[in-house]
Amino acid sequence: MSQLETVAAFVEGAPPGELADVVADIKSLTESSPGLIDELAPAFEKYNEEQLVTVKLPGSSQAVLISAHNSLGDGRYYDVESSSSFQFNHTTQKASSVQSHVIEGAQADLVKATLKSLATYIAEHFPNAAFGAYPIESDSKIAVIIVANKYSPNNFWNGRWRSVYTYDPSTGKLEGSIKVDVHYYEDGNVRMLTNKAVAAAIPSGSGAGIAKEISITEKKYQDELNKGFVGLSEGAFKGLRRQLPVTRQKIEWDKVTSYRLGQDIGGGSSKR
């Protein structure tokens, strides 16, 4: 594997909200190859589209999505809600050159109705999220995307919720996946990655019906995750915890060399 391929793998595997840190480390480790970052443009584009990164347009507080579904090519993307297109720099993750862009076609009304219904769902169930709906596959289907980021670097963790669905009006089928990516790195390095495939039928074929089914699906998956976490906490994780000594008091590890093994830790008398 070449140096470029190795470094590109680091970029594509960067945890949520930590791409800038990864790039800074790459620059430090490859000082002898100053032009390497410029060669990573394809890796940055792949990362940004797969991670569904969000960006705020100049002069706006509303976050919009970056994905393969709303790409216009040559680094330009569009947002249905704001009726605009924009240039996106995949290396700096900044948007510029905003222009008007209005969608038309067979699925335009369904896309707008879905966005309207999704807005209500998002407001009720996410503290902060970006979402979008786009006509895809020659305007025969629509893609629906929801992304929620939560970054807490001061507490050594970052996380991202990504759900992507494809709705086919001709069959009434909704298919997609829900992905959760959480990185915890205080005194260690733990990362949780999930990928839940989902499928459902929406006979009504309406935007409200699509949003309702997404709400039901995501609530069910969140409940599954919560039960899984409880099981881990009470089971596997509990088994990994250090048990208290007989005295039921925590050991002061900075004073461990002064303990007398039998008497102070075990609670009994020591024998010499």
DORO-495398 format. One line per 3 residues: their letters; for each residue x, y, z of N, C-alpha, C. Coordinates in steps of 0.2 Angstrom, whole numbers. Example, Ala and Ser with C-alpha at 12.3 -4.5 7.8 and 13.67 -1.06 7.14 Angstrom:
as> 66 -28 39 62 -22 39 66 -16 39; 64 -11 35 68 -5 36 64 0 39
***
This chain:
msq> 4 -6 0 0 0 0 4 6 0; 3 11 -4 7 17 -5 5 22 1; 10 27 2 9 32 7 2 35 6
let> 0 37 0 -6 41 -1 -12 36 1; -12 30 -1 -17 25 1 -18 25 8; -12 24 12 -12 23 19 -15 30 22
vaa> -13 35 20 -15 42 23 -23 43 21; -25 41 15 -32 41 13 -36 37 18; -34 31 20 -38 27 24 -39 30 31
fve> -34 34 33 -34 38 40 -40 43 39; -40 46 33 -45 52 32 -52 48 32; -53 43 28 -59 40 28 -62 37 34
gap> -57 35 39 -59 32 45 -60 37 51; -59 44 49 -60 49 55 -66 49 58; -66 49 65 -73 49 69 -76 55 68
pge> -83 55 69 -87 61 69 -84 68 72; -83 73 68 -81 79 71 -74 80 72; -70 75 70 -63 74 71 -58 75 65
lad> -61 76 59 -57 76 53 -52 81 54; -53 87 56 -48 92 57 -42 90 61; -43 86 66 -38 84 71 -34 78 67
vva> -37 74 63 -34 69 59 -29 72 54; -32 78 51 -28 81 46 -22 84 49; -23 87 55 -17 90 58 -12 85 60
dik> -14 79 62 -9 74 63 -5 72 57; -9 71 51 -6 69 45 -1 74 43; -2 80 44 3 86 42 9 85 46
slt> 8 83 52 14 83 57 18 76 55; 15 71 53 18 65 51 21 65 44; 19 69 40 21 69 33 24 76 31
ess> 28 79 36 31 85 34 36 85 28; 38 79 27 43 78 21 39 78 14; 32 77 15 28 77 9 23 83 9
pgl> 25 89 9 20 95 10 14 95 5; 15 92 -1 10 92 -6 5 86 -5; 6 82 0 1 76 1 -6 78 2
ide> -7 83 6 -14 85 8 -18 87 1; -15 90 -3 -18 92 -10 -20 85 -13; -16 80 -13 -18 74 -16 -24 70 -13
lap> -26 72 -7 -31 68 -3 -38 71 -5; -39 75 -10 -45 78 -12 -50 72 -13; -49 67 -16 -54 62 -17 -56 58 -11
afe> -51 58 -6 -53 55 1 -57 59 5; -56 66 4 -60 71 8 -67 71 5; -68 70 -1 -74 70 -4 -78 64 -2
kyn> -75 58 -3 -78 52 -1 -80 52 7; -76 55 11 -78 55 18 -84 60 19; -83 66 16 -89 71 18 -96 68 15
eeq> -96 65 9 -102 62 7 -105 56 11; -100 52 12 -102 46 16 -104 47 23; -101 52 26 -102 54 33 -108 59 33
lvt> -110 62 28 -116 66 27 -115 72 31; -109 75 31 -107 81 35 -112 87 33; -112 91 38 -117 97 37 -112 103 37
vkl> -115 108 34 -111 115 33 -117 120 33; -115 126 36 -119 132 36 -117 136 30; -122 138 26 -121 143 20 -119 150 23
pgs> -115 154 19 -113 160 21 -120 165 22; -120 168 28 -126 172 30 -132 168 33; -131 162 34 -136 158 36 -134 154 42
sqa> -139 152 47 -138 148 53 -140 141 52; -144 140 46 -147 133 45 -141 129 42; -140 123 45 -136 118 42 -139 114 36
vli> -135 113 31 -137 109 25 -132 103 24; -135 98 20 -131 92 20 -126 92 14; -121 87 15 -117 86 9 -118 78 8
sah> -120 76 2 -121 69 1 -121 68 -7; -120 62 -9 -120 60 -16 -127 61 -19; -132 61 -15 -139 62 -17 -141 70 -19
nsl> -137 74 -17 -139 81 -18 -132 85 -22; -128 80 -25 -122 83 -28 -124 85 -35; -122 91 -37 -123 93 -44 -116 92 -48
gdg> -111 89 -45 -105 88 -49 -100 94 -48; -94 93 -49 -88 98 -48 -89 102 -42; -90 98 -36 -90 101 -30 -96 106 -28
ryy> -101 106 -32 -107 109 -30 -113 105 -28; -117 107 -23 -122 104 -20 -128 108 -20; -134 105 -19 -140 110 -18 -144 108 -12
dve> -148 113 -10 -152 112 -4 -159 114 -6; -164 109 -5 -171 110 -7 -174 116 -3; -173 115 4 -177 120 8 -175 127 7
sss> -169 129 6 -167 136 4 -167 137 -3; -169 132 -7 -169 134 -15 -162 137 -17; -157 133 -15 -150 136 -17 -145 130 -18
sfq> -140 132 -22 -135 128 -23 -128 132 -21; -123 128 -20 -117 131 -17 -111 127 -18; -105 130 -18 -99 127 -19 -96 124 -12
fnh> -94 118 -12 -91 115 -6 -84 113 -6; -80 116 -2 -73 114 -2 -72 108 3; -70 102 0 -70 96 4 -64 96 9
ttq> -59 100 8 -54 100 12 -55 104 18; -58 110 17 -59 115 23 -66 114 26; -70 110 22 -77 109 24 -81 116 24
kas> -80 120 20 -83 127 19 -87 128 13; -93 131 14 -97 133 8 -96 140 5; -97 141 -1 -97 147 -4 -101 147 -11
svq> -101 153 -14 -104 154 -20 -111 151 -21; -115 154 -16 -122 152 -16 -126 155 -22; -130 151 -25 -134 153 -31 -141 150 -30
shv> -146 153 -33 -153 150 -33 -153 143 -37; -157 139 -34 -158 132 -37 -165 130 -35; -169 129 -39 -176 127 -38 -177 120 -41
ieg> -179 115 -37 -180 108 -40 -187 108 -44; -187 104 -49 -193 103 -53 -194 96 -55; -199 94 -58 -200 87 -60 -206 83 -56
aqa> -206 77 -58 -212 73 -56 -212 72 -48; -206 72 -45 -206 71 -37 -205 77 -33; -205 83 -36 -204 89 -33 -210 91 -27
dlv> -216 89 -29 -221 90 -24 -220 85 -18; -219 79 -19 -218 74 -14 -212 76 -10; -206 78 -13 -200 80 -9 -202 86 -4
kat> -206 91 -7 -207 97 -2 -212 95 3; -217 90 2 -222 88 7 -218 84 12; -213 80 10 -209 76 15 -205 80 19
lks> -202 85 16 -198 90 21 -202 93 26; -208 95 24 -213 99 29 -215 94 34; -216 88 33 -218 83 38 -212 81 42
lat> -206 80 39 -200 79 43 -198 84 48; -199 90 46 -198 96 50 -201 95 57; -207 93 57 -211 92 64 -208 87 68
yia> -207 81 64 -204 75 68 -197 77 71; -193 80 67 -186 82 69 -186 87 75; -191 92 75 -191 96 80 -193 93 87
ehf> -197 88 86 -200 84 92 -195 79 95; -190 76 91 -186 71 93 -179 72 93; -176 77 90 -169 78 90 -168 85 93
pna> -163 86 97 -161 92 100 -158 97 94; -154 93 89 -151 97 84 -150 92 78; -153 94 72 -152 89 67 -153 93 60
afg> -150 90 55 -151 92 48 -154 87 44; -158 89 39 -162 84 36 -163 86 29; -164 82 24 -165 84 17 -169 78 13
ayp> -172 80 8 -176 75 3 -174 78 -4; -172 73 -8 -170 74 -15 -173 69 -20; -175 72 -26 -177 67 -31 -170 63 -34
ies> -171 57 -35 -165 53 -37 -167 48 -42; -162 45 -45 -163 40 -50 -168 42 -56; -166 48 -59 -169 50 -65 -176 53 -63
dsk> -177 55 -57 -183 58 -54 -189 52 -53; -186 46 -52 -191 41 -51 -192 39 -44; -187 41 -39 -188 40 -32 -186 46 -29
iav> -186 46 -22 -184 51 -18 -179 48 -12; -174 52 -10 -170 50 -5 -171 55 1; -171 52 7 -173 56 13 -167 55 18
iiv> -164 60 20 -158 60 25 -159 64 31; -157 61 37 -157 64 43 -150 63 46; -147 68 49 -141 68 52 -141 72 58
ank> -139 69 64 -138 73 70 -131 72 73; -128 77 74 -121 77 77 -121 80 84; -117 77 88 -116 79 95 -109 78 97
ysp> -106 84 97 -99 84 99 -97 87 106; -93 83 110 -91 85 116 -84 84 118; -80 87 114 -72 86 115 -70 87 122
nnf> -73 92 125 -70 93 132 -72 87 137; -76 83 135 -78 77 138 -75 71 135; -71 72 129 -68 66 126 -73 62 122
wng> -78 64 119 -82 60 115 -86 64 110; -87 61 104 -91 64 99 -96 59 96; -101 61 93 -106 56 90 -110 58 84
rwr> -112 54 80 -116 55 74 -121 50 73; -128 53 71 -133 48 69 -134 50 62; -134 44 58 -136 45 51 -141 40 48
svy> -146 43 46 -151 38 43 -153 41 36; -153 36 31 -154 37 24 -159 32 21; -164 35 18 -169 31 16 -171 32 8
tyd> -173 27 5 -175 28 -2 -182 26 -3; -186 31 -5 -194 29 -6 -195 28 -14; -198 23 -15 -200 22 -22 -208 23 -23
pst> -210 28 -26 -218 29 -27 -221 24 -31; -218 20 -35 -221 15 -39 -223 9 -36; -219 8 -30 -220 2 -26 -223 3 -19
gkl> -222 9 -17 -224 11 -10 -219 9 -5; -213 7 -7 -208 4 -2 -203 9 0; -201 9 6 -196 13 9 -191 9 12
egs> -185 10 10 -179 6 12 -173 10 14; -169 8 18 -163 12 20 -159 9 26; -156 13 29 -152 11 35 -151 17 40
ikv> -150 15 46 -148 19 52 -141 18 54; -137 23 54 -130 21 57 -129 26 63; -126 23 68 -124 27 74 -116 26 75
dvh> -113 32 75 -105 32 76 -103 36 82; -101 33 87 -99 36 93 -92 35 95; -88 40 96 -81 39 98 -79 42 105
yye> -77 38 110 -75 40 116 -68 39 117; -64 44 119 -57 43 119 -53 46 126; -56 46 131 -53 48 138 -49 42 140
dgn> -43 43 141 -39 37 144 -40 31 140; -41 31 134 -42 25 130 -45 27 123; -47 22 119 -50 24 113 -55 18 111
vrm> -62 20 112 -67 16 111 -72 19 106; -74 15 101 -78 17 96 -84 12 94; -90 15 94 -96 11 93 -99 13 86
ltn> -99 8 82 -102 8 75 -108 4 74; -114 6 72 -119 2 71 -122 3 64; -125 -2 61 -128 -1 55 -135 -5 54
kav> -141 -2 55 -147 -6 55 -151 -5 48; -152 -10 45 -156 -10 39 -163 -10 40; -167 -6 36 -174 -5 38 -178 -6 31
aaa> -184 -8 32 -188 -8 26 -195 -8 28; -200 -4 24 -207 -4 26 -211 -2 20; -217 -3 21 -222 -1 15 -226 5 17
ips> -227 10 13 -231 16 14 -236 16 9; -242 13 10 -247 13 5 -250 20 3; -250 25 8 -252 31 6 -248 35 1
gsg> -242 34 1 -237 37 -4 -237 45 -3; -238 47 3 -238 54 5 -232 56 9; -230 63 9 -225 65 13 -226 64 20
agi> -232 65 22 -234 63 30 -233 56 31; -235 52 26 -234 44 27 -227 42 28; -223 45 24 -216 44 24 -213 46 31
ake> -214 52 33 -212 55 39 -214 50 45; -220 48 45 -223 44 50 -219 38 51; -218 34 45 -215 28 45 -208 29 48
isi> -204 34 46 -197 35 48 -197 36 56; -202 40 58 -203 41 65 -204 34 69; -208 30 67 -209 24 70 -203 19 70
tek> -200 19 64 -194 15 63 -188 17 68; -187 24 68 -181 26 72 -183 26 79; -189 27 81 -190 26 88 -189 19 91
kyq> -191 14 86 -190 7 88 -183 5 88; -179 8 84 -172 7 84 -168 10 90; -171 16 92 -168 19 98 -169 15 104
del> -175 12 105 -177 8 110 -173 2 110; -171 -1 104 -167 -7 104 -160 -5 107; -157 1 105 -151 3 107 -151 4 115
nkg> -156 7 117 -156 8 124 -156 1 128; -160 -3 126 -160 -10 129 -153 -13 129; -150 -12 123 -143 -15 122 -138 -12 127
fvg> -139 -6 128 -134 -2 132 -135 -5 140; -142 -5 142 -143 -8 148 -140 -15 149; -141 -19 144 -139 -26 145 -131 -26 145
lse> -128 -22 142 -120 -21 142 -118 -19 149; -122 -14 151 -120 -11 158 -121 -16 164; -126 -20 163 -128 -24 169 -124 -31 167
gaf> -122 -32 161 -118 -39 160 -111 -38 159; -109 -38 152 -102 -38 150 -98 -32 154; -100 -26 154 -96 -21 156 -96 -21 164
kgl> -101 -24 167 -101 -25 175 -95 -30 176; -95 -35 172 -90 -40 173 -83 -38 173; -82 -32 169 -75 -29 168 -73 -25 173
rrq> -78 -22 178 -76 -18 183 -72 -21 188; -68 -17 191 -64 -19 197 -68 -20 203; -68 -26 206 -72 -27 212 -69 -24 218
lpv> -73 -21 223 -71 -18 229 -68 -24 233; -63 -22 237 -60 -27 242 -65 -28 248; -63 -33 252 -68 -35 257 -70 -29 261
trq> -66 -24 262 -68 -18 267 -73 -14 263; -75 -15 257 -80 -11 253 -78 -4 252; -71 -3 252 -69 4 251 -64 4 245
kie> -65 9 241 -60 10 236 -53 10 237; -49 7 233 -42 7 234 -39 14 232; -35 17 236 -31 23 234 -25 21 230
wdk> -25 20 224 -20 17 220 -13 21 221; -13 28 222 -7 31 223 -4 30 229; -7 26 234 -4 24 240 -3 17 241
vts> -4 13 235 -4 6 235 2 3 238; 8 6 237 14 3 239 14 3 247; 10 7 250 11 7 258 6 3 261
yrl> 1 -1 257 -4 -5 260 0 -12 262; -3 -15 267 0 -21 269 -6 -26 266; -4 -30 262 -8 -34 258 -14 -37 261
gqd> -12 -41 266 -17 -45 270 -22 -41 274; -19 -37 278 -23 -33 283 -27 -27 281; -23 -23 277 -26 -16 274 -31 -17 268
igg> -29 -22 264 -34 -23 258 -39 -29 260; -37 -34 262 -41 -40 264 -45 -39 270; -43 -35 274 -47 -34 280 -46 -39 286
gss> -41 -43 285 -39 -48 290 -32 -47 293; -29 -51 297 -23 -50 300 -18 -53 295; -12 -49 294 -7 -52 290 -2 -56 293
kr> 1 -61 290 6 -65 293 12 -64 290; 18 -64 294 24 -63 291 28 -70 291
***
